[in-house]
Amino acid sequence: MYNLNRTLQQQTKINEISVDTVILTVQDNNLMVLLIKRGHEPFKDMWATPGGFLRLSENLEESARRILYERTHVENVYLEQLYCFSNPNRYPNARVVTVSYFALIGSHNLELSHDPDIDIKGVEWHPIYNLPPLAFDHESILNFALKRLRERIEYSNVAFQLLPKKFTLTELQKVYEIILDQELDKRNFRKKIMSLNILEELDEFTKSTSKRPARLYSFLKQETENP
């Protein structure tokens, strides 16, 4: 029999599109994610990725950049579209589909803040392997972003965003180990990374006085290549 009450209940739900951004960095030998502490319901006082609703005048990327700046004052970063999350029950009392973006950035000299008229209690970096209680389905979003990142570093130059312009292979390996959350064999790592043809060997060395100087490298392209 046709369930009229259920149909009316479904019709009262609001259809919205939101955008969430996953911003990752390496800091203090940890893979960190940028989170905001919500100042209102639903999920008041819980942590979430920076997000908000799409405006009629915006495309998705414009919305992602605006929301990211309003909530964190982070701007001018490369954003890559990650995935669309559309579980009907992901948002209480409303039908909200979210399109997620992610990026890697250097955390040094990055001042975090937010617009005073945005109801947010804080903006902080958190270790992705030791997260606080998260709002909505943001744990799933972060897990998906981590999976995507691990796939990308297997064949692309995406890690350049986490390193100085010139670096040693030891420094590069450390970034990979932090992202993969495992130790890597030095010989196998160097063989694999050189086979990707994404590095340029420089005629320069570190200037350490206590250790043997190590050769410096740079990425052939200082920009993220889309797969």
C-alpha positions in Angstrom: 0.0 0.0 0.0 1.2 3.5 -0.8 2.8 5.1 2.3 1.5 8.7 2.1 3.1 9.7 5.4 6.5 8.5 4.4 6.2 10.3 1.1 5.3 13.6 2.7 8.2 13.2 5.1 10.6 12.7 2.3 9.2 15.7 0.4 9.9 18.0 3.4 13.6 17.3 3.2 15.6 20.1 1.7 17.8 19.3 -1.3 21.2 21.0 -1.1 24.6 20.7 -2.5 27.6 21.3 -0.3 31.4 21.3 -0.8 34.0 19.9 1.6 37.7 20.4 1.4 40.4 18.0 2.7 43.7 19.9 3.2 46.7 17.7 4.1 50.2 18.5 5.1 53.3 16.9 6.7 54.2 18.5 10.0 56.4 17.1 12.8 56.7 13.7 11.1 52.9 13.4 10.9 50.4 13.5 8.1 48.0 16.3 9.3 44.6 17.3 8.2 43.0 20.8 8.6 39.8 20.7 10.6 37.3 23.2 12.0 35.4 22.9 15.3 31.7 23.5 14.6 30.0 26.2 16.7 26.4 25.2 15.9 24.1 22.2 15.4 24.1 19.7 13.9 27.2 18.2 15.5 28.1 21.3 17.6 31.6 21.1 19.2 32.6 18.3 16.9 35.3 18.6 14.2 34.8 18.6 10.5 36.6 19.4 7.2 36.0 23.0 6.0 32.7 23.0 4.2 29.6 24.8 3.3 26.7 25.1 0.8 27.0 25.9 -2.9 25.7 29.3 -3.9 23.6 29.7 -7.1 26.3 32.0 -8.6 29.2 29.6 -8.1 30.6 26.6 -9.7 31.9 23.8 -7.4 35.6 24.9 -7.4 34.7 28.6 -6.8 32.5 27.5 -3.9 35.3 25.3 -2.5 37.8 28.2 -2.6 35.4 30.6 -1.0 34.4 28.3 1.8 38.0 27.4 2.5 39.0 31.0 2.8 36.0 32.0 5.0 36.7 29.2 7.4 40.5 29.0 7.4 41.9 32.0 5.5 43.8 29.5 3.4 43.9 30.5 -0.3 45.8 30.1 -3.6 46.2 26.3 -3.2 45.7 23.6 -5.8 42.4 21.8 -5.3 41.6 18.5 -6.9 38.0 17.1 -7.0 37.9 14.0 -4.9 34.4 12.3 -4.8 30.7 12.9 -4.4 29.1 11.6 -1.2 25.4 11.1 -1.4 24.2 8.8 1.4 20.6 9.9 2.0 21.2 10.0 5.8 24.6 11.8 5.8 23.0 15.1 7.0 20.3 15.2 9.7 16.8 16.3 8.6 17.9 17.4 5.1 19.0 15.9 1.8 22.5 17.1 1.3 24.9 15.8 -1.3 28.5 16.9 -0.9 31.3 17.2 -3.5 34.7 16.9 -1.8 38.0 18.4 -2.9 41.5 17.7 -1.6 45.0 19.3 -1.7 48.4 19.1 -0.2 50.1 22.2 1.1 53.1 23.2 3.1 52.1 24.2 6.7 55.1 26.5 7.3 54.3 30.2 7.6 50.6 29.4 7.2 48.4 31.4 9.6 45.0 29.9 10.3 42.0 32.0 11.1 38.4 32.5 10.0 35.9 35.2 9.3 34.4 36.4 12.6 30.8 36.1 11.2 31.3 32.4 10.6 30.1 30.3 13.5 33.3 28.3 14.1 35.1 27.7 17.4 38.5 26.8 16.1 40.8 25.9 13.1 43.5 23.4 13.8 45.8 20.7 12.3 45.1 17.1 13.5 47.1 13.9 12.9 45.1 11.9 10.3 45.9 8.7 12.2 44.6 10.1 15.5 41.5 12.1 14.8 39.0 13.7 17.2 35.2 12.9 16.9 34.1 13.9 13.5 30.8 15.3 12.2 28.6 13.9 9.5 30.4 11.3 7.3 33.7 13.1 7.4 35.6 10.1 8.6 34.6 8.4 5.3 35.7 11.5 3.3 39.1 11.5 5.0 39.6 7.8 4.4 38.8 8.3 0.8 41.2 11.2 0.5 44.0 9.2 2.1 43.4 6.3 -0.3 43.5 8.7 -3.2 46.7 10.3 -2.0 48.4 6.9 -1.6 47.4 6.0 -5.1 48.7 9.2 -6.5 52.2 9.1 -5.0 52.7 5.7 -6.7 52.9 7.3 -10.1 52.9 11.1 -9.9 54.8 14.1 -8.6 52.0 15.1 -6.2 54.5 15.0 -3.2 56.3 18.1 -4.5 53.8 20.2 -2.6 55.1 18.9 0.7 58.8 19.4 0.1 61.2 22.3 -0.5 62.2 23.0 -4.1 65.5 21.1 -3.5 65.6 18.0 -1.4 67.5 14.7 -0.7 66.2 11.3 -1.5 66.1 10.6 2.2 63.8 13.5 2.8 61.6 12.4 -0.1 61.5 8.8 1.3 60.4 10.2 4.7 57.4 11.9 3.2 56.4 8.7 1.4 56.7 6.8 4.7 54.6 9.3 6.5 51.9 9.1 3.9 51.9 5.3 3.6 52.4 4.9 7.4 55.1 2.3 6.9 58.9 2.0 6.6 60.3 1.5 3.1 63.4 -0.3 2.0 65.9 2.4 0.9 67.2 0.5 -2.1 63.8 -0.5 -3.4 62.4 3.0 -2.8 65.2 4.7 -4.8 64.9 2.3 -7.7 61.1 2.8 -7.9 61.2 6.6 -7.6 63.9 7.0 -10.2 61.9 4.7 -12.6 59.0 7.2 -12.5 61.1 9.9 -14.3 59.7 12.7 -12.2 63.0 13.8 -10.5 65.9 15.8 -11.7 69.3 15.0 -10.3 71.1 18.3 -9.4 74.8 19.0 -9.4 74.4 20.3 -5.8 74.8 18.7 -2.4 73.8 19.4 1.2 76.2 21.6 3.2 76.2 19.6 6.4 79.4 19.6 8.3 78.6 16.6 10.5 77.5 14.2 7.8 78.6 13.2 4.4 77.0 15.7 1.9 73.9 14.2 0.1 73.0 15.0 -3.4 70.0 17.2 -4.0 67.1 16.6 -6.3 64.1 18.5 -7.6 60.9 17.5 -9.3 60.9 18.0 -13.1 57.6 19.8 -12.9 56.7 22.0 -9.9 53.0 21.6 -10.5 50.5 18.8 -9.9 49.7 16.7 -12.9 46.2 15.4 -13.2 46.0 11.7 -13.8 
